[in-house]
Amino acid sequence: MPTCPECENDLDIELDEVEEGDVVACDECGTEYEVVGVEPLELSRVDDGLDDEEDVYDEDEEEE
């Protein structure tokens, strides 16, 4: 069973039920991972990029 790199908790992932592009979350710390490969299982941490995008919009609005 895969473990969360953040808190080392076991991730409750059914390997035969996930597909590439699915997002799974750690039950312990809430960190989200995107499934980027299924055989073998590869996970990529989902970054919360909304803050950066919001900053860009704020800067654009100020310039107008």
C-alpha positions in Angstrom: 0.0 0.0 0.0 1.4 3.4 -0.9 2.2 5.9 1.8 1.8 9.7 2.0 5.2 11.4 1.6 4.0 14.2 3.9 2.9 12.3 7.0 3.8 8.7 6.1 0.2 7.5 6.6 -1.0 4.7 4.4 -3.0 6.0 1.5 -6.3 4.2 1.0 -6.0 3.6 -2.7 -7.6 0.7 -4.6 -5.0 0.1 -7.3 -7.5 -1.5 -9.6 -10.0 1.4 -9.3 -7.8 4.4 -10.0 -6.9 5.9 -13.4 -4.4 8.4 -14.6 -5.7 11.9 -13.8 -7.6 10.9 -10.7 -7.0 12.9 -7.5 -6.6 11.2 -4.2 -6.2 12.7 -0.8 -4.5 11.6 2.4 -7.0 10.9 5.1 -4.5 12.0 7.8 -3.1 15.3 6.5 -5.4 16.2 3.6 -2.6 16.5 1.0 -3.9 15.8 -2.5 -2.1 13.8 -5.1 -2.8 13.3 -8.8 -2.4 9.8 -10.2 0.2 10.2 -13.0 0.8 6.5 -13.6 -1.0 3.3 -12.6 1.5 0.5 -13.3 3.5 1.1 -11.3 1.5 3.6 -9.2 2.9 7.1 -9.5 1.6 10.1 -7.6 2.3 13.8 -8.0 1.4 16.3 -5.3 -1.3 18.7 -6.4 -0.2 22.3 -5.7 -2.7 24.9 -4.7 -1.8 27.3 -7.5 -4.9 29.5 -6.9 -3.0 32.0 -4.8 -0.6 32.7 -7.7 -3.4 33.1 -10.2 -5.3 35.5 -7.9 -2.2 37.6 -7.5 -1.9 38.0 -11.3 -5.5 39.1 -11.6 -5.1 41.6 -8.8 -2.0 43.1 -10.5 -3.9 43.3 -13.8 -6.9 45.0 -12.2 -4.6 47.7 -10.6 -2.9 48.5 -13.9 -6.2 49.2 -15.7 
